[in-house]
Amino acid sequence: MKKYILALGLLCSGGLLTSCESFLDVNNDPNNPADATPNFLLPGAISQAFQQQMFTSLTTPYITQYIVRRTPQASTDQFFLTTGNGNNTLNYFYYWSAGNAREALKTAEAEGSVYYVGASKIITAMGLAHATDMLGDVPYSEAFQGAQNYTPKYDPQEQVYQSIQQLLDEGIVELSKPASANFRAFYSTSPSVSGDILYRGDPQKWVRLAKALKARQLLHLSKKANFTAQVAPQILKLVAESFTGKADDAQLQFQAPVAPLTGTTNIFGTTRANFANATTSATYSANIIKYLNGNAPGATYPGVVDPRFPIIATANSTGTDPGVAGGTPISAATGNATDFYSSWYARDLGYFEVITYHEVKFIEAEVKFITGDKAGALTAYREGIRAHMDKIGVGGSNASPAVTFAPISAQQITDYLNSAAVAQTPDQLDLKRIMEQKYIAMFLNPESWSDLRRYDFDPSIYVNLRYPVGVNAALANQAEYKNRWPRRLLPALTETQYNPQNVAALYAAVGASNDFEYINKPMWWDQP
């Protein structure tokens, strides 16, 4: 075969080049073009950015104690992390989402489709932000060079944060331009769906998304000395210009798989069965149950049953502590299922949220409280609770296991807001109240880990957290309580294999000689 290829190459190097080009054209499949327009590239960038965070969510809810394993086994809920935990967090951004976004950006710039330029920058910023918040220092300035550089250096997180803000600012500029400045339709359903699959062609929702993301990233700087005086006013301005209601939420709907597509149902659902077998069977942490069920032993607010309890969990979910056998198993057609699969969040055809209106309201509440505006903080805090209850209290059902979710009525929301579980006056409000309600409303979202880290897993704020039984001594024996918890994921397996020198530099930079030392080192934003 090689001699025929060589002969063809020699032939095409002479005066018969034009005819050889015609000959080689027979290998161009018209149904699989080599080039694509931005409307067919942006959907991949968006969907894979969501996939990035979905896969992270198979790890972080154990750390944040939303869920635990029913059978103790020295795994994620006991902080035995591996390089595999961060693999998809890194790879879905660098190899999939950002790859599509960069090509969409390039083709959009060439043809003058400014909305695609802006959306590509915002979705890149979203994925980069998630990667650095979970992993720490990550490649950016030397990334995306292909064969020119397979071993990019890791940029300091402070520099990465600057890049994120710049991308978001540039995206806002492009998406704020008039429709007449945009060459290609931003969203189309004919002949097939293409373009903006997130907001269906609404550039202003993208602008609001960018401002919500900017506010979230700036909130991470709450330990910095200039936060109250300089950063907090920026956050409040961004919050006021960001999401106005749940219609702005950045979320994608899961779908029934239609060949050749697979893996389009819920990452937490029974079809994909990430929590259904003997080694991954999950139930709720006693932590979340104590917030929701006022009749549970050790309930945070005795006698107050949150209307969200049978929606987030089940009316008979008991929960258990990490590293302790327990939980509430249920029977389902899939076999070894757990009560986790009866959650509204585990619906096969539900949706995955990245950032929402209710999160933005809790950001506002926290920042206003820190800056002394307790009355404003109370209003935002109560709106965050109401918005989350309104969102998940819409009723509906799940097929397997067969579950029907009762809607939450306006009266139930009012009764809960008037209960002992919710601050009624500015004087009753404190950070514990704000953060526990945000924790409930952010169920399963990786961003909750950022909050826990910002507050050093403080038991006076997160009163139901329980330090897991059976944690490796390298963490459990740390002198400071805050250092007994994971502060970052390990570098991805692919990086340890193909970029080992720069991974070694990461460990050296934080003074870690092994994996357990590395994961409890706080990140740049997690330090004063």
N, C-alpha and C positions, 0 to 999 in steps of 0.2 A: 504494500500500500504506500509505503514511504516513497518508492521510486516514482509512482504516478503523481504524487503530490509535488515532488521535486521537478518532474518534467513539466507539469502545469505551471509551476512557478517560473521556470526558465522561459517557457513560452510567453508568459504574460509580461516578462521583463523586457521583451523586444518590441518590434514594431506592431505586433498583433494585440496590443493592450486593449484597444477599444472592443475588438471582437471577444476578447477574454472576459471583459466586464459583462458583456451580454450573456456569455456562457454561464458566468457565476450568478447571474440574476435568477437563475432557475432555483437557487437555494434560498431565495427571499420569500418567506411565507407572508402573503398579504394579510392573513388573519392574525399575525403576530408581528406587528411593526417594530422596528428597532428604535424608533423615536415615538414619544408620546407628548400630547399637549397637557397643559397644567390641570385641566379639568379631570383627566384620568390619573393624574399623579397625586393630587391633593387628597382624595379619599383614602389612599393607602397610608399617607402621612398621618392623617387624623386617626384612622382605625388602629394603626400600630402604636400610636402614642397612648391610646386608651389601653391596648393590650399590655403595654409596658407596665402601667399602673395596676392592671388586673393581676398580673402575675406576681408583682410585689405583694399584693393583697393576700396571696397564699401564705406569706410569711409573717407580715407585720401584725395581723390581728391576734396572733399568739403572744407576741411581745407586749402588745397593748392590753392583753387580757380581755378581749371580747370573747374569744373562744379558747378552749384548751383541749388537749387530747384526753379521751376517756380512759385510755390505758397509758400510764406513765412509761416513757421509753427514751429518755435522754435525747429529746429533740428540741424543736424550736421554742416550745413553751417553757423549756428549761434552759434556754439560751445556748444550746449546742448548735451553733450556726456553722454552715459550710460555705465554700465558694459557690456552690450551686444555688444558694439562696439569692444571690445577686446576679446570676447569669442573665436572666430575662430582663431584669431592671436595666442592665447595661446594653445587652444585645438588641432588644427591641427598639431602643433609641438609636444606637449608632448604625446598626445594619439594616434597619427597616424604616422606622418613621423618619429619621433625619435624612436617610438616603433618598426617600421619595420627596421629602420637603425641599431638599436642595435642588433636585431636578425640576420640581414644580416652580421653584423660585427662578431658576435660570431661564426656563422656557417662558415664564410669565413676564420676566423683564424684557426678553427679546421681542415679545409680541405686544407689550403694553397693557397687560392685564394686572392692574395695580392691586385689585382686591386679592388676587391669588398671591401676589408678592407679600402683602400684609399678613394673610392667613398662614402662609408658609413660615414666616418669621415668628408668628405667635405660637404656632404648634411646635416649632423647634425650641422656643424658649420654654414651653410647658414641659417638654420631655427632658430638656437639659436640667431644668429646675428639679424635677423629680429624681433624676439620676444623682445629682450632687447632694440632695437632701437625704437620700438613702445611703449613698456610698462615700461621700466626702469629696476629696479632690478627684477630678475626672479630666480626661483629655478634652481639649476644645481647640486651642490655638493651633495645634499641630494635627488635629483629627481630620478625617474625611479626605485624606490625600491618596488613598489607595496604595498601589504598589510603590509609590514614591516614599511612603513612610508607614511601615507596618507596626512600628513601635513608638507611637506618639507619647510625648511627655505628659504628665499630669499637671494641669494648671492648679494653682492655689485656689481654694474655694472662694476666697474674697474676690479674686479676679473673675471666676466663673459667674459669681453673682452680678458683677458689673456687666458681663456679657449678656446675661439674662435680661436685665433691665434695659439694656440698649436694644436688644431684639424686640422687646415688647414696645418700647417707644417708637421704633421704626415701623413696626406693624400698625400701630395706632395711626401714624401719619398717613400710611397708604390707604387704610380702610376708612379714613375720614374724608377722602377725596370724593368728588361727585361721581355719580354713576357714569356720566359722560366721559370720564377719564379712564374707564375700564373697558378694555377691548372685548373680552369674552364674557358671556353670561356666567355669573358666579355660581349658579346652580341650575341644573337641567334634569328633566326626567325623560327626555326623548333624545335619541332612540333608547337610551338607557340612563339610569341615574348616574350623574357625574357632578363633579365640583364640590361645593360646600355641603357635605353630608351631615355636618354638625348643626348648623343654623339655617340651612336651606336658603342660602343666598342673602341673609340679612347682615350687612357689614357692620351696623351699629351694635348688634349683639356681640360681634367679634371684638369691637372696641371695648365694650363693657367687660368681656371676658379678660382682655389684656389688663384692664385696670384692676379687676378682682385678683388676678394672678400677681400683679405688682404689689398689691396690698398684702397678700399672703406672704410673699417673700420678704417684704420689709418687716412684717410682724416677727419673723424669725430672729430679728436683730434686737429683741426685747432685753437682752442682757447687756447690750452695749451702752456705754456711758452717755452717749448723745441721744438715746432713744426718746426719752420724754420730751426733750426740748426741740429736737430736729426731725426725728423719724416719725413720731406719732402724728404730728400735723399733716405730714404727707399721706399717711395711711388714711386718715379721716377724709381728706379731700378725694382720694381715690375711691374709697368706699361710697361716698356720695355720688360718684360718677359711674359706679359699676352696676351690679345687678339690681333690678327693680322688683323682681318677683321670680317665682319658680320657673317661669317660661324662659328665663335666661340661663338656667342651670346647664352646665357643660356635662352632658351625658349622652351615651349612645345606647340604643335599644338592642338587646340580644334578639337573634332570629333563629327560626328553625333552619337547620342546615339543608341546603339544596345543592346537590352534586353540581360541580366538583367541590363545593365549599364544605368544610367540616369545622368543628370547633366554634360554631357561631352562637351556641347557647351559653347560658350564664356560667361564668368561671366557678361560681359557688353552687351551681345547680346539680340535680341528681344525674342528668345525662352525662356530664363530664366527670362526675363521681370523684372529685378531689378529696372528699371527706367520708367516703362510704366504706372503705375496706378496713381490715383489722389494724393496719399500721397508720392509717390517717383518720380514723373515726374521731369526729370532733363533737363537742357539745359546748354549751355556754359556760363562760367563767362565772363563778359565784359573784364576781365583781359586778358585772352588768345586771345580773338578776336582782341583786340587792338595791340597785337604783330603781328598777322597774316595778318590782313586786313588794309592796309595803307589808305583805303578810309573810314574806320569807324570813327565815332566821337571820338576825343581824341586819334587817332592812335599814337602809339609809334614812327613810322617812316612814316609820311604822304606821300602818293603816292606810297609806296612800298608794293605791294601785294605779300606775300609769296606764292610760288607755292604749299606749303603744306596746305594752307588755305582750299581749297575745299576737301582735303583728310582727314585732321584732323577734320574739321567741315563741313560746306556746304557753297556754294558761297553766300547764303543769310542769314547765321546765324548772328544774331545781339548781342546775349549775354545779360546778365543782371548782376546787382550787387547782392551780397548775402543779403538775407532778403528783397529783392524788387521783386514784381511780374513782370514777363516779359519773354523774350526768344522768340524763333522762333518755334512754333509748326509745325509739318508736319502731313500729313495723312499717315497711313500705315495699312496694313492688321490686325495688332495686336490691332488696336483701338487707345487708347489715347497715342500715341507715341510722340516723340519729335525729334527735329533735331539731338539730340545726337545719335540716332540710325542710322543716315546716315554716321557716322564716319567710317573710315577705321579700327579704333580700336574697333568698335562694330560689326565687321563681326562675324556671328555665328561660322564660321569655320576658324577664324583667329588664332592667337597665343598669348600667354601671355609671356612677357619678365620679367626676374628678373634682369639681368645685361647684358650689351651690349658693343660692341666695341665703339659705339659713346659715351656712358657714360665714358668709360675709357679715351677717348681722351679729354673729358672735365675735367676729374680729372687731367690729365697731364697739360692741359692749366692753370687751376687754380693754381696748385702747382708751375709751372714754373713762373707764374706771381708773386706769393708771394715771390719767391726766387730771383726775379730780372732778370730772363731770359725772357724778353719781346718778343724777336724774336722767341724763341722756343714756348712760350705761344701762339703767333699769329698763328704759323703753326698748332699746335695741335687744337686750337679753330676752325680754318677754316676747318680742316679735320673732326672734330666732326660734324659740320654743314653739310658738304658734305656727310658724311657717313649716317647721319639720312635721308637726302633727298633721297639718293640713295636707302635706305632700304624701305621707305614707298612709293616711287614713282615708283613702279613696275606695276601699273595698277591693274586690277582685278575687282571683283564685289561682291555685297552682294544680297542675295535673298529677304529678307524682313526687311525693305523696299527695293524695287528694286533700287539699286544704282550701277553705273559703275564709277570706279575711273580712271581718266585719268593718264597715266604715266607722270612722271616728266622727261623732256629731259635733256641731257647733257648741252644744251644751256641755259635752264632755271636755272639750278644749277649755271652755270657760271655767268649768269646775276644777280642772287640773291647775289652771293658771291662778285660781283662788286658793289652792291647797297649800299645806305646809311645805310641800316639795319645791315651791317657787317663792322667791323673794317678793314681798308685796310693797315694800317701801325702799327708797334709796339707802336708808340706814341698815336695812336687812341684807343688802347686797354686798357680797365680797367675791374674791377671786375663786374661792371654792364653789360657790353657787354658779358662777359663770362657766367655769371649766367643766363641772360635772354635767351641766346641760349640753354644753358643746360636745362633750364626750359621747353622750347618748345619741345626739343628732348626727354625729360623724361615724356611726356604726360601720365597722370594717374598713373605713377609709385610711390609707397609709398616713395621711396628714396628722392623724391623732398621735402618732409616734413623735412627730415634731413637737406637739404640745407637751407631751409627757417629758421629753428631753428638755424643753425650755424651762419647765418647772422642776427639773431634777427628780421626777417621780415622787414628789413631795407628798408624804402620807397625810399631811394636814389639808391638802387640796384634793388628792385622789384617795379618799378614805377607805375605799374597798379593795385597793390593790393588796395582793398577798405575794410575798416573795416566794418563788417556786420552791418546792421540795426537790432536792437532788440536783441543784445547779453545780456545775464544775467549781471546785474550790478556788481556782484562779480568779473567778469573779466573786463567788460567795464570801470569800475571806478578805475582800478589799476593806480597808479601814473606813472609808467614807461610803455611806449608804448609796449616794448617787452613782458611785463607780461600780456598783454591783449589778448595774443594768446595762444592756447593750446600747451603745450610742451610735453605732453605724453597722452596716452590713460589711461582710468581707469583700475584698475585690473579686470580681467575677472569675469563674474558672477559666474562661477563654483568655483572660488577661494574665493569669498566673502561668498559662501554657505558652502564650505567644508574645507577651510583653513583660517577662519576669524581672528584668532589670529595673523598670520603672515601678513595678509593684514593690520590689525590695526597697526602693527609695521612699515609697509611701510609709512603710513600716519604720524605717530609720527616722523619718521626719517627725513622727509622733513618739518616738522612743519605745516602740513595741518590738519585742523579740519573738512573739508568737501570736497566734490568732486570738486567743482569749484576752491578751493584753490589748490587741489592736481594737477589738470591738467595743471596749469600754473607754476609749479615748474620745473626748468630746470634739466635735467639729469646730471650725472657725466661728460659725454663727452661734454656737452653743457655749461660747465663752465670753467673759466680760471684755 
